[in-house]
Amino acid sequence: MRDLDELFAALSKSAFRRKFHLQGKDLVYLQTKGLPTVINHARDFIAKRLAPAVIDNDGKQTPFRGHPVFVAQHATACCCRGCLEKWHGIPKGHVLTPDQEAYVIKVIERWLQGEMEKSD
């Protein structure tokens, strides 16, 4: 797991990761429901779609839109186990530990908070 300042500096240099921003329905959803509710959704998504040791459709389990968390996952490379390994140093093949899940949630929350601040 990486230092968040270092991670976000690296993500800002990736043309692919940099292109993700909340807009339209996803932004309105975050503003309407609020960050705490959306983070609760993130916990559920991470537990079901990212935390298992083996994911049948790994690399394709996270939609690109439809919920602010999905956009955040792609923006922060928390979208699949391959990206978690490459960007965050969390290896594939084992169930995420509670600390690793909490780390992923912190990463997503920081990105979502930044998007909310940009929209003000």
N, C-alpha and C positions, 0 to 999 in steps of 0.2 A: 504494500500500500504506500502511496506517495504523499508527500507533503502537499496540501491543497494549493498553496500559492505556486509551487513548482508545477503541479499538474495543470492548473489553469493557464500558466504562462506557456506551457507546451501545447495545450489545446488551442490557444490563440494563434499558434503558428501553423496549424493544420487548416488548409483551405476547405477540406471536407467538413470538419467539426465546426469551423467558424460560420458556415452558411446557415446553421440552425438558429432560428429565433422563434419565439412565440408570437403568433399573430392570429387574427380572426377568432374563431370559436375557442381555440385552445387558450388564448390570452384572456378572453372574456370569462371562460370557465374558471381559470385561476383567480381572476379578480373577484368573481362572484362567490365562489366556494371558499376562497381564502387558502393561504399557504398551509396551515395545520391540517385541513381536510385533505388537500392534495398530497401532502406528505404521508398521511395515513394510507391513501391509495397506493402511493409508491411502495410502502412497506409490503402491502399485499402483492403487488406486481413482482417485486424483487423476490419475495418468498416463493411465489409460484413459478415464475418464468426464468429466474436467473440463479437461484440458490441451489437447485438440485445438482448432484454430481454429474448426471448425464441428462442432456436435454435433446430430445429427438430432433427438433428442428433448430438446433443451435445455429445462430447467424441469421435466422429468419423469424425469430419469435417476437420481435419488437416492431410493431407498426411504426411508420414514420409520422403519423398524425392520428388524431382522434382523442388524445388526452395529453395534457401538458407534460406528464411524466414521460411519455413515449418520446416526445421531442427532446426533453432533457437527457434521456438515456443516450440518444444518438449524439447529442452535442457534447456529452461528457465521456463518451466511449464506455458507457455502462449498459450497452445494448445486448451484448452476448458474451459468452465465456471467452471467446477468442479475443475480443477487444479488452475484456477485463485483464486477461493475461498480458497482452501487448502493452497496454497503457498504464495499468495499475499494479502489475506484478502479482496478480492473484491467479495462481495456476488452475487449469482445467482439471476435471477428473475427481474432484472432491466436493462435498456439500460445503457451501459457504458457512463459515463460522459466524456466530452472532456479531463478533467484532467486524468481520468483513462486510456483513449486511449493513451494520451501522455506518461503516465507512462509505458504502455506496449511497446510502440515504443522505449522508452529509454532503457528498459531491452533488447529488441531484438537487438538494435543498439550496445549496450555494448558487447553483446555476439559475434555478427558478427565482430566487431572491433578486439576482442581478437583472433578470428579464423584467421583473415587476418594477424595479427601480428605473429601468430604461423607458418604461411605458408611462411613467408619471409625468 
